[in-house]
């Protein structure tokens, strides 16, 4: 993030302020002092703009966290701390402005006046006495004194510096080096110091520089400028915190094309099918920050299980090369261990299933390495030296049935869960001759579909806007992410909603997937903060009737 630049409006304000300060030294008329009023109003407008921008950034972070971007959580907490600390000093300066105006004007209600309404714009003595006391060489230290203001600003800048130093080396809170340096410089410039000299070259303090022998108009404008500096630092820090997770993310800068065929064995006359895709990886994936583990690992401690091994590392990939023994379905699984830019270790699970078969016979599911109950499971079957029309294939277990589609292609239909065994035979003059070892396949239940409430997919409890909640007219079941084409029909569900009148909840039993008119009327008047429960959802799928878990919708 580059250093914040002044807008043309800010540059103009700064130039006008410099000119008016020079004219002030020449004891110009009250009409010139009205220029300070204009400058003060411009600074206050700019301060409001700073405040609005910071609030918008904070809202954007909150929205990212609401979408599950947990890496923003610690940065949001620190941004909150910054806004709270700066706001306390900002409020103090605001009260100080009102107090000095009231003291100088010396009349009832003066502390509610805007600078443009003040008559004593040219009064030097009272503002100087109020903030410095009777002897400027020994400034007073009470509330709303220049010394007390300096102390408050110094306490703030010390706290902000300490925060940045802690974040610099803490996991999950790191800042890019360039942004860290910019913020430190900005805080250093704002921190009160005594490196000033008067017209004769004599050293003077921060208190004298900003408040001694200045008219009320200049004193109030100086205080508004301090508020502007506060808002500027606050906005800069919040902006840096908001962008840090994205800047520290791993860049994907290496791409590779892949082709994965549906099967490596194709019968003559059958089409060759494959998926072609582009994979992305990063040059930051190296052996010092990444491991590929075959087997299990304790992700809390990083300790590998006794039978786990670290795979060879090559060009950002782990290489699996394990011997096979025995016939049947096998599983390979493990973890990818990665250290991110914040120094945190993250673990990513991988798993795959494969089938070890007799070399002379191939029984290969075209889509998955398992069978799913209730759907058509395409299977390719071949045997070395045997024409496909001379093969006979049988299936046992889970009420399995095979439909011969020709050219070694079959459709397996199973029900329930467990194991099915596929055996390949060759037709001969003497009868059927078994080929190879029977292949065992696991039979799985189709995964539960995801509820679709209105226009929103609801895999679990979620937050929902008032508008989306009021437009809920139906509840469906969506299984579009499943590799097989399946349909689930919602037969009934229970909708629990807040009562329209009084307290408590009202339960509405719905048959089918459409909300009845009474339920739609209730949903049309739903309010923020309401909680809606969709439960006892009964659906009809290809493999039978099942009940789905309850979901809770919180209206935000």
C-alpha positions as CSV (number, residue, x, y, z in Angstrom):
1,X,0.0,0.0,0.0
2,X,1.5,3.4,-1.0
3,X,1.6,6.4,1.3
4,X,-1.7,8.3,1.4
5,X,-1.7,11.4,-0.8
6,X,-3.4,14.6,0.0
7,X,-6.5,15.5,-2.1
8,X,-6.6,18.8,-4.0
9,X,-9.1,20.0,-1.3
10,X,-6.7,19.1,1.5
11,X,-3.8,20.9,-0.3
12,X,-5.9,24.0,-0.8
13,X,-6.9,24.0,2.9
14,X,-3.2,23.7,3.9
15,X,-2.2,26.6,1.7
16,X,-5.0,28.9,2.9
17,X,-4.1,28.0,6.5
18,X,-0.4,29.0,5.9
19,X,-1.4,32.3,4.3
20,X,-3.8,33.2,7.1
21,X,-1.2,32.4,9.7
22,X,1.3,34.8,8.0
23,X,-1.3,37.5,7.8
24,X,-2.1,37.0,11.4
25,X,1.5,37.8,12.3
26,X,0.9,41.2,10.7
27,X,-2.1,41.9,13.0
28,X,-4.6,42.0,10.2
29,X,-8.2,42.9,10.6
30,X,-11.1,40.8,11.8
31,X,-12.2,40.3,8.2
32,X,-9.1,38.3,7.6
33,X,-9.8,36.2,10.7
34,X,-13.0,35.1,8.9
35,X,-10.7,33.1,6.7
36,X,-9.9,30.9,9.6
37,X,-13.6,30.2,9.9
38,X,-13.7,29.0,6.3
39,X,-10.6,26.8,6.9
40,X,-12.1,25.4,10.1
41,X,-15.3,24.5,8.3
42,X,-13.4,22.8,5.5
43,X,-11.3,20.8,7.9
44,X,-14.5,19.7,9.8
45,X,-16.1,18.6,6.5
46,X,-12.9,16.6,5.6
47,X,-13.0,15.0,9.0
48,X,-16.6,13.8,8.4
49,X,-15.5,12.4,5.1
50,X,-12.6,10.5,6.8
51,X,-15.1,9.1,9.3
52,X,-17.4,7.9,6.6
53,X,-14.6,6.2,4.6
54,X,-13.4,4.4,7.7
55,X,-16.9,3.2,8.6
56,X,-17.3,1.9,5.0
57,X,-14.0,-0.1,5.3
58,X,-15.0,-1.6,8.6
59,X,-18.4,-2.6,7.1
60,X,-16.5,-4.3,4.2
61,X,-14.4,-6.3,6.7
62,X,-17.5,-7.3,8.6
63,X,-19.1,-8.5,5.4
64,X,-16.0,-10.6,4.5
65,X,-16.1,-12.2,7.9
66,X,-19.8,-12.9,7.5
67,X,-18.9,-14.8,4.3
68,X,-16.5,-17.1,6.2
69,X,-13.3,-15.2,5.6
70,X,-11.9,-15.9,9.1
71,X,-8.4,-14.6,8.2
72,X,-10.0,-11.1,8.7
73,X,-11.1,-11.7,12.2
74,X,-7.9,-10.7,14.1
75,X,-7.3,-7.7,11.8
76,X,-10.8,-6.5,12.4
77,X,-10.3,-6.7,16.2
78,X,-7.2,-4.5,15.9
79,X,-9.0,-2.1,13.6
80,X,-11.7,-1.8,16.3
81,X,-9.1,-1.0,18.9
82,X,-7.6,1.7,16.7
83,X,-11.0,3.4,16.1
84,X,-11.9,3.3,19.9
85,X,-8.5,4.8,20.9
86,X,-8.6,7.5,18.3
87,X,-12.2,8.3,19.1
88,X,-11.5,9.0,22.7
89,X,-8.8,11.5,21.9
90,X,-11.0,13.0,19.1
91,X,-13.9,13.5,21.6
92,X,-11.5,15.1,24.1
93,X,-10.3,17.6,21.4
94,X,-13.9,18.3,20.5
95,X,-14.8,19.1,24.1
96,X,-11.7,21.3,24.4
97,X,-12.8,23.3,21.4
98,X,-16.2,24.0,23.0
99,X,-14.6,24.8,26.3
100,X,-12.1,27.4,24.9
101,X,-15.0,29.1,23.0
102,X,-17.2,29.2,26.1
103,X,-14.3,30.7,28.2
104,X,-13.5,33.3,25.6
105,X,-17.0,34.3,24.8
106,X,-18.0,34.3,28.4
107,X,-21.7,34.0,28.0
108,X,-24.4,31.3,28.5
109,X,-24.6,28.7,25.7
110,X,-21.3,29.8,24.1
111,X,-20.1,26.1,24.1
112,X,-22.8,25.3,21.6
113,X,-21.8,28.0,19.1
114,X,-20.1,27.2,15.8
115,X,-16.9,29.2,15.1
116,X,-18.8,31.3,12.5
117,X,-21.2,32.5,15.3
118,X,-18.4,33.6,17.7
119,X,-17.8,37.3,18.1
120,X,-14.4,37.1,19.8
121,X,-12.5,35.6,16.9
122,X,-9.6,38.1,17.5
123,X,-9.2,37.6,21.2
124,X,-5.6,36.5,22.0
125,X,-5.5,36.7,25.8
126,X,-8.3,34.4,26.9
127,X,-7.5,31.4,24.7
128,X,-3.8,31.6,25.6
129,X,-4.6,31.8,29.3
130,X,-7.1,28.9,29.0
131,X,-4.8,26.4,27.4
132,X,-1.3,27.6,28.7
133,X,-2.1,29.4,32.0
134,X,-0.6,32.7,33.2
135,X,3.0,31.8,32.5
136,X,3.7,30.2,29.1
137,X,7.2,29.2,30.3
138,X,5.4,27.0,32.9
139,X,2.3,25.8,31.1
140,X,-0.7,24.7,33.2
141,X,-1.5,20.9,33.3
142,X,-5.2,20.8,34.0
143,X,-8.0,19.5,31.9
144,X,-8.2,21.0,28.4
145,X,-4.8,22.5,28.8
146,X,-2.3,22.2,26.0
147,X,-0.1,20.0,28.2
148,X,-2.9,17.6,28.9
149,X,-3.8,17.4,25.2
150,X,-0.2,16.7,24.4
151,X,-0.1,14.0,27.0
152,X,-3.3,12.4,25.6
153,X,-1.9,12.4,22.0
154,X,1.4,11.0,23.2
155,X,-0.4,8.2,25.1
156,X,-2.3,7.4,21.9
157,X,0.7,7.3,19.6
158,X,2.7,5.2,22.1
159,X,-0.3,2.7,22.1
160,X,-0.5,2.6,18.3
161,X,3.3,2.1,18.0
162,X,3.1,-0.8,20.5
163,X,0.2,-2.3,18.6
164,X,2.2,-2.3,15.3
165,X,5.3,-3.7,16.9
166,X,3.3,-6.6,18.3
167,X,1.6,-7.3,15.0
168,X,4.9,-7.2,13.1
169,X,5.9,-10.6,14.3
170,X,2.7,-12.3,15.4
171,X,1.1,-15.1,13.4
172,X,-2.2,-14.2,11.8
173,X,-1.6,-10.5,12.4
174,X,1.4,-9.7,10.3
175,X,1.6,-6.6,8.1
176,X,3.5,-6.1,4.9
177,X,6.9,-4.5,5.6
178,X,6.2,-1.5,3.4
179,X,2.8,-0.8,5.1
180,X,4.3,-1.2,8.6
181,X,7.0,1.4,7.8
182,X,4.5,3.9,6.4
183,X,2.3,3.7,9.4
184,X,5.2,4.1,11.8
185,X,6.3,7.2,9.9
186,X,2.8,8.7,10.0
187,X,2.5,8.1,13.7
188,X,6.0,9.7,14.3
189,X,5.0,12.8,12.4
190,X,1.8,13.2,14.5
191,X,3.5,12.6,17.8
192,X,4.1,16.0,19.6
193,X,7.7,17.1,19.7
194,X,9.7,20.3,20.6
195,X,11.8,20.6,17.4
196,X,10.5,24.2,16.7
197,X,12.2,27.6,16.7
198,X,10.8,31.1,16.9
199,X,11.7,34.0,14.6
200,X,14.9,34.6,16.5
201,X,16.0,30.9,16.2
202,X,15.2,30.1,19.8
203,X,13.7,26.7,20.6
204,X,10.0,26.6,21.5
205,X,7.7,23.8,22.7
206,X,4.8,22.1,20.9
207,X,2.4,23.9,23.2
208,X,3.8,27.4,22.4
209,X,4.0,26.6,18.7
210,X,0.3,25.6,18.5
211,X,-1.4,27.9,21.0
212,X,0.6,30.8,22.3
213,X,-0.6,34.3,21.5
214,X,-3.0,33.1,18.9
215,X,-6.5,34.5,18.4
216,X,-9.5,32.2,19.2
217,X,-10.1,31.6,15.5
218,X,-6.6,30.1,15.0
219,X,-6.7,28.1,18.3
220,X,-10.0,26.4,17.3
221,X,-8.7,25.8,13.7
222,X,-5.5,24.2,15.1
223,X,-7.6,21.9,17.2
224,X,-9.7,20.9,14.2
225,X,-6.5,20.2,12.3
226,X,-5.4,17.9,15.2
227,X,-8.8,16.1,14.8
228,X,-8.1,15.8,11.1
229,X,-4.7,14.2,11.7
230,X,-6.4,11.7,14.1
231,X,-8.9,10.7,11.4
232,X,-6.2,10.4,8.8
233,X,-4.1,8.1,11.0
234,X,-7.2,6.1,12.0
235,X,-8.3,5.7,8.3
236,X,-4.8,4.7,7.2
237,X,-4.4,2.0,9.8
238,X,-7.9,0.5,9.2
239,X,-7.2,0.5,5.5
240,X,-3.9,-1.3,5.9
241,X,-5.4,-3.8,8.3
242,X,-8.3,-4.5,5.8
243,X,-5.9,-5.1,2.9
244,X,-3.3,-7.2,4.8
245,X,-4.9,-10.7,4.4
246,X,-5.1,-10.2,0.7
247,X,-1.5,-9.0,0.3
248,X,-0.2,-11.8,2.4
249,X,-2.2,-14.5,0.5
250,X,-0.2,-17.0,-1.6
251,X,-0.1,-15.9,-5.3
252,X,-0.9,-18.6,-7.8
253,X,1.7,-18.0,-10.6
254,X,2.3,-21.4,-12.2
255,X,-0.2,-23.0,-14.5
256,X,-0.3,-26.5,-16.1
257,X,-2.7,-28.2,-18.5
258,X,-4.0,-31.7,-17.6
259,X,-6.1,-34.3,-19.4
260,X,-7.8,-37.1,-17.3
261,X,-9.5,-39.8,-19.4
262,X,-12.7,-41.5,-18.3
263,X,-10.9,-44.8,-18.9
264,X,-7.5,-45.8,-20.3
265,X,-9.1,-48.8,-22.0
266,X,-11.3,-48.2,-25.0
267,X,-12.9,-50.9,-27.1
268,X,-12.8,-50.5,-30.9
269,X,-15.7,-48.4,-32.1
270,X,-16.2,-46.7,-28.7
271,X,-15.4,-43.0,-28.2
272,X,-12.4,-41.9,-26.1
273,X,-13.6,-39.4,-23.5
274,X,-11.6,-37.2,-21.1
275,X,-11.6,-34.0,-19.0
276,X,-9.2,-31.3,-19.9
277,X,-8.5,-28.6,-17.3
278,X,-6.0,-26.0,-16.2
279,X,-4.4,-26.4,-12.7
280,X,-2.9,-23.5,-10.8
281,X,-0.1,-23.7,-8.3
282,X,2.5,-21.3,-6.8
283,X,6.2,-20.9,-6.9
284,X,5.9,-20.3,-3.1
285,X,5.1,-24.0,-2.6
286,X,8.5,-25.3,-1.5
287,X,9.9,-28.0,0.7
288,X,10.5,-25.5,3.5
289,X,6.8,-24.6,3.8
290,X,5.0,-27.6,2.5
291,X,4.8,-31.4,3.1
292,X,2.8,-34.1,1.5
293,X,1.9,-36.7,4.1
294,X,0.7,-40.2,3.2
295,X,-1.3,-41.4,6.2
296,X,-2.7,-39.7,9.2
297,X,-1.3,-36.8,11.3
298,X,-2.4,-34.9,14.4
299,X,-3.3,-31.5,12.9
300,X,-3.1,-29.8,16.3
301,X,0.5,-31.0,17.1
302,X,1.8,-31.9,13.7
303,X,2.8,-35.4,15.0
304,X,2.6,-38.1,12.3
305,X,0.9,-41.5,12.9
306,X,3.3,-44.4,13.2
307,X,2.5,-45.7,9.7
308,X,2.5,-42.3,8.0
309,X,5.3,-41.1,5.7
310,X,6.3,-37.8,4.1
311,X,6.1,-38.2,0.3
312,X,9.0,-37.2,-2.1
313,X,8.6,-33.5,-3.1
314,X,8.9,-32.5,-6.8
315,X,8.0,-29.2,-8.4
316,X,5.4,-28.4,-5.7
317,X,3.8,-31.9,-5.9
318,X,4.0,-34.9,-3.7
319,X,4.8,-38.2,-5.5
320,X,2.9,-41.4,-4.5
321,X,4.5,-44.7,-5.4
322,X,3.2,-47.5,-3.3
323,X,3.1,-51.3,-4.1
324,X,-0.2,-53.1,-4.4
325,X,-1.1,-56.5,-3.1
326,X,-4.4,-58.4,-3.0
327,X,-7.4,-57.9,-5.2
328,X,-10.3,-55.4,-4.5
329,X,-11.0,-51.8,-3.5
330,X,-8.2,-49.8,-1.9
331,X,-8.1,-46.4,-0.3
332,X,-5.2,-43.9,-0.3
333,X,-5.4,-40.8,1.9
334,X,-3.3,-38.3,3.7
335,X,-2.7,-34.6,4.4
336,X,-1.1,-31.6,2.7
337,X,0.7,-29.5,5.3
338,X,1.3,-25.9,4.3
339,X,2.8,-22.9,6.2
340,X,1.2,-19.7,5.0
341,X,2.6,-16.2,4.9
342,X,1.7,-15.6,8.5
343,X,3.7,-18.6,9.6
344,X,0.5,-20.6,10.5
345,X,0.4,-24.3,9.5
346,X,-2.7,-25.4,7.7
347,X,-3.7,-28.9,6.8
348,X,-5.7,-30.1,3.8
349,X,-7.2,-33.6,3.6
350,X,-7.0,-35.7,0.4
351,X,-8.4,-39.1,-0.3
352,X,-9.0,-41.5,-3.2
353,X,-10.2,-45.0,-3.9
354,X,-8.8,-47.4,-6.5
355,X,-9.4,-51.0,-7.4
356,X,-6.7,-53.6,-7.7
357,X,-7.8,-56.3,-10.1
358,X,-6.4,-59.3,-11.8
359,X,-4.2,-58.2,-14.7
360,X,-6.2,-60.3,-17.2
361,X,-9.6,-58.7,-16.3
362,X,-10.6,-55.1,-16.0
363,X,-13.9,-54.0,-14.3
364,X,-13.8,-50.3,-14.3
365,X,-16.6,-47.9,-13.1
366,X,-16.7,-45.1,-15.6
367,X,-17.7,-42.4,-13.0
368,X,-16.7,-43.4,-9.5
369,X,-14.7,-46.2,-7.8
370,X,-17.8,-47.1,-5.9
371,X,-21.4,-47.9,-6.7
372,X,-24.3,-45.6,-5.6
373,X,-27.7,-47.1,-4.7
374,X,-30.6,-45.9,-6.8
375,X,-28.7,-44.6,-9.8
376,X,-27.2,-46.0,-13.0
377,X,-23.6,-46.8,-12.4
378,X,-21.8,-47.2,-15.8
379,X,-19.1,-49.9,-15.8
380,X,-16.6,-50.9,-18.5
381,X,-15.6,-54.6,-18.6
382,X,-12.8,-56.3,-20.6
383,X,-10.8,-59.5,-20.5
384,X,-7.5,-60.1,-22.3
385,X,-8.0,-62.2,-25.4
386,X,-11.8,-62.3,-25.1
387,X,-14.2,-60.4,-27.4
388,X,-16.8,-58.3,-25.6
389,X,-19.7,-60.2,-27.1
390,X,-18.3,-63.4,-25.6
391,X,-18.3,-62.0,-22.0
392,X,-20.9,-62.6,-19.5
393,X,-20.9,-60.4,-16.3
394,X,-22.7,-61.2,-13.1
395,X,-23.2,-59.1,-10.0
396,X,-24.1,-60.3,-6.5
397,X,-24.9,-58.3,-3.3
398,X,-27.1,-55.3,-2.6
399,X,-29.8,-56.7,-4.9
400,X,-27.5,-55.8,-7.8
401,X,-28.6,-56.0,-11.5
402,X,-26.5,-55.5,-14.6
403,X,-27.8,-54.1,-17.9
404,X,-25.6,-55.0,-20.9
405,X,-25.3,-51.9,-23.2
406,X,-22.9,-53.7,-25.7
407,X,-19.2,-53.4,-26.5
408,X,-18.2,-54.1,-22.9
409,X,-20.4,-51.4,-21.4
410,X,-22.8,-52.2,-18.5
411,X,-25.1,-50.3,-16.2
412,X,-25.0,-51.5,-12.6
413,X,-28.1,-50.9,-10.5
414,X,-27.9,-51.6,-6.7
415,X,-29.9,-50.8,-3.6
416,X,-29.1,-50.5,0.1
417,X,-25.5,-50.3,1.2
418,X,-22.6,-52.7,1.7
419,X,-20.6,-54.6,-1.0
420,X,-21.4,-55.9,-4.5
421,X,-19.2,-58.4,-6.3
422,X,-18.8,-58.4,-10.1
423,X,-17.6,-61.6,-11.7
424,X,-16.6,-61.9,-15.3
425,X,-17.1,-65.1,-17.3
426,X,-16.1,-66.2,-20.8
427,X,-18.6,-68.2,-22.9
428,X,-17.2,-71.5,-24.2
429,X,-18.6,-74.6,-25.7
430,X,-18.4,-76.3,-22.3
431,X,-20.1,-73.4,-20.5
432,X,-19.0,-70.4,-18.6
433,X,-15.3,-70.0,-17.6
434,X,-14.5,-67.5,-14.9
435,X,-12.0,-64.8,-15.9
436,X,-9.7,-63.4,-13.2
437,X,-10.8,-62.7,-9.6
438,X,-14.2,-61.3,-8.8
439,X,-14.2,-57.6,-8.2
440,X,-15.7,-56.2,-5.0
441,X,-17.3,-52.7,-5.0
442,X,-18.6,-50.7,-2.1
443,X,-22.2,-49.6,-2.4
444,X,-22.8,-46.2,-0.9
445,X,-26.0,-44.2,-0.2
446,X,-26.5,-41.1,-2.3
447,X,-25.3,-38.1,-0.3
448,X,-28.0,-35.9,1.3
449,X,-29.1,-33.1,-1.0
450,X,-28.7,-29.5,0.1
451,X,-31.9,-27.6,1.1
452,X,-32.8,-24.7,-1.1
453,X,-35.0,-22.3,0.9
454,X,-36.4,-19.7,-1.5
455,X,-33.5,-18.7,-3.7
456,X,-30.8,-19.6,-1.2
457,X,-28.9,-22.8,-0.9
458,X,-28.8,-23.6,2.9
459,X,-26.2,-26.4,3.6
460,X,-26.3,-25.4,7.3
461,X,-27.4,-22.5,9.5
462,X,-27.0,-19.2,7.7
463,X,-27.8,-15.5,8.0
464,X,-30.4,-14.2,5.5
465,X,-31.5,-10.7,4.6
466,X,-35.1,-9.5,5.3
467,X,-35.8,-9.3,1.6
468,X,-34.7,-12.9,1.0
469,X,-36.7,-14.1,4.0
470,X,-39.8,-12.4,2.8
471,X,-39.5,-14.0,-0.6
472,X,-39.4,-17.6,0.7
473,X,-42.3,-19.4,-1.1
474,X,-40.9,-22.9,-1.4
475,X,-38.4,-25.4,0.0
476,X,-36.5,-27.7,-2.5
477,X,-33.7,-30.2,-2.3
478,X,-30.7,-29.6,-4.5
479,X,-28.1,-32.3,-5.4
480,X,-26.5,-30.7,-8.4
481,X,-23.0,-31.1,-7.0
482,X,-23.3,-34.9,-7.0
483,X,-21.6,-36.5,-10.0
484,X,-24.7,-38.5,-10.9
485,X,-27.9,-36.8,-12.1
486,X,-30.4,-37.3,-9.3
487,X,-33.7,-35.8,-8.4
488,X,-35.0,-35.3,-4.8
489,X,-38.6,-34.3,-4.2
490,X,-39.7,-32.5,-1.0
491,X,-42.7,-34.4,0.4
492,X,-43.2,-32.4,3.6
493,X,-41.5,-30.2,6.2
494,X,-42.2,-28.2,9.4
495,X,-41.7,-24.4,9.3
496,X,-41.3,-22.7,12.7
497,X,-41.6,-18.9,12.6
498,X,-42.1,-16.1,15.2
499,X,-45.8,-15.3,15.8
500,X,-47.1,-12.2,14.1
501,X,-48.7,-11.1,17.3
502,X,-47.5,-11.7,20.8
503,X,-44.4,-13.7,21.7
504,X,-43.3,-17.3,21.0
505,X,-43.2,-19.3,17.8
506,X,-45.8,-20.8,15.5
507,X,-45.4,-24.2,13.9
508,X,-46.7,-24.8,10.4
509,X,-46.8,-28.3,8.9
510,X,-46.4,-28.1,5.1
511,X,-47.2,-30.9,2.7
512,X,-45.2,-30.7,-0.5
513,X,-42.6,-28.0,-1.1
514,X,-44.8,-24.9,-1.4
515,X,-45.7,-22.6,1.5
516,X,-49.4,-22.3,2.0
517,X,-50.9,-18.7,1.8
518,X,-51.0,-18.3,5.6
519,X,-47.3,-19.1,5.9
520,X,-46.5,-16.8,3.0
521,X,-48.3,-14.0,4.8
522,X,-46.3,-14.5,8.0
523,X,-43.0,-14.6,6.0
524,X,-44.0,-11.4,4.2
525,X,-44.0,-9.5,7.5
526,X,-40.8,-11.1,9.0
527,X,-38.5,-8.7,10.8
528,X,-34.8,-8.3,11.5
529,X,-33.6,-10.5,14.3
530,X,-36.1,-13.2,13.7
531,X,-35.1,-16.9,13.6
532,X,-36.8,-19.3,11.2
533,X,-36.5,-23.1,11.5
534,X,-37.0,-25.5,8.7
535,X,-37.1,-29.1,10.2
536,X,-38.5,-32.5,9.7
537,X,-37.9,-32.2,6.0
538,X,-38.9,-35.5,4.3
539,X,-37.7,-36.0,0.7
540,X,-38.1,-38.7,-1.9
541,X,-34.9,-39.7,-3.7
542,X,-33.9,-42.4,-6.2
543,X,-33.0,-44.7,-3.3
544,X,-36.1,-44.1,-1.2
545,X,-37.4,-41.7,1.4
546,X,-35.2,-39.9,3.9
547,X,-35.3,-37.1,6.4
548,X,-32.9,-34.1,6.2
549,X,-31.3,-32.2,9.1
550,X,-32.9,-29.1,10.5
551,X,-31.5,-25.7,9.4
552,X,-31.9,-22.3,11.1
553,X,-32.2,-19.0,9.3
554,X,-31.3,-15.8,11.1
555,X,-32.8,-12.7,9.6
556,X,-30.2,-9.8,9.6
